[in-house]
C-alpha cells in the first residue's frame, strides 16, 4: 500500500475510533467493543477491504501496546490505594490465574472434546491443549477494566476498585508465562517438571527486581534533572519504561511484570513534570488501546466466527458463572470480604486485548489449529466484553458496592 494511502487510512481509523468513544458514553456500549468492530468493518471481509493476516506482526505490535498500557496503568496506581489490597491482589493475580486455568481447562477438555473440528491433533484435544486454551483467557484485562472505570460516572468503592485494577494490571504476566510454557510443551515436546516451575518463579523474581530497581533509580535521577522544557519529562519516563521491559526480557525475566512495577514506583515518586507525564501517558494508553483492538479486528475473519460461536459462548459463560467465581472464592475468602464484595469481584473478570494477543502465539509456534484457537478466543472475548462490560456498573449498583 502506498505510504500516503496508509497514512490516510491510519488517520481515518484513529479519528473514527476516538470519536466513537462519545457513542460509548451515551449508549453504554463498551468502547473496546467499538474499537474491535471498527477493525472488523475495515478488514478484508468488511466494507474497508483491508487485508491483514500476519499473526507475527500482530504479536509484535500487541506486545509493544500491552507493555505501554501496563506501564501507564502502573503510573496511575497510587500506593496508598494498593497497600490495603496488596496481599489479596497478589493472590488473585497469581494463584487465581492458575486456578482459573485449571478449572476452565478441565471443562474445555470435555466440552471441546465433543467438537471434532477443534481437535488440534489426530487423537483429539489433549489435556495440555485444553489447558493452553484456558491459560490464554486466564487473566482479566487491564485495558478493559481501566477504560470502563475511567469513563463511568458510577464507581465501585475505592478499595474494591483498587483491588480490581491492581489484579487486572498485575495478572497478565502469569497468563503470558503459562501460555508460553504450555506452547513450549506442545510445540517442542518439553515436559512439565520441577525445573520448569523453578524457571517460571525465576522469571517472576527477575522481572520484579528489574522493575523495582530500574524504576527507583530512574525516578531518583529524573527528580534531579533540569530539562529545558516540561514536554521532555514524559519522553524520559517512556524511555525508562521501554528500558525496563527490554532489560527484564534480556535477563530472562518477565517484562510485563517489570514494566508494571516500574510504573507503580515511578508514578508514586515522581515530582518533576508530574502533570505532563500523567496526561501524556493517559493519552498514549488510549492510543495503544485503539491500535491494538483495531488491529485485532483487522486480523479476524468474521466468517470463521460462526463455527466457533457455540463453543465460545459455552466456555465464556462457564468462566463467568462458575470458573471465575470459584477461583475468586478460593483466593479471596481467606481475607473475609463482605458477601456483596465477593460477588462483585467474582463478576468483574472481563477479558480484553491480552487473550486475543496471546491467541496469536500458537500461529507463531506453528501449532496445528492455530487459526481456530484465535477465532475461538476472539469470540470468547467479544462475549466477555459485551456481557461483563455492559454490566460492570449495573452490577456495582445491584450488589450495593458503589461509592456513597
Secondary structure, DSSP 8 states (H G I E B T S, - for coil): --HHHHHHHHHHHHHHHHHHHHHHHHH---HHHHHHHHHHHHBTTSSS-B----HHHHHHHHHHHHHHHHHHHHHT--HHHHGGGHHHHHHHHHHHHHHHHHHHHHHHHHHHTT-GGG-SSTT---HHHHHHHHHHT-S--HHHHHHHHHH-SS-B-HHHHHHHHHHHHHSHHHHHHHHHHHHHHHHH-----HHHHHHHHHHHHHHHHHHHHHHHHHHHHHTT---SSGGGHHHHHHHHHHHHHHHHHHTT--HHHHHHHHHHHHHHH--TTHHHHHHHHHHHHHHHHHHHHHHHHHH--GGGTHHHHHHHHHHHHHIIIIIHHHHHHHHHGGG---HHHHHHHHH-----HHHHHHTTHHHHTT-TTHHHHHHHHHHHHHHHHHHHHHHHHHHHHHTT-B--
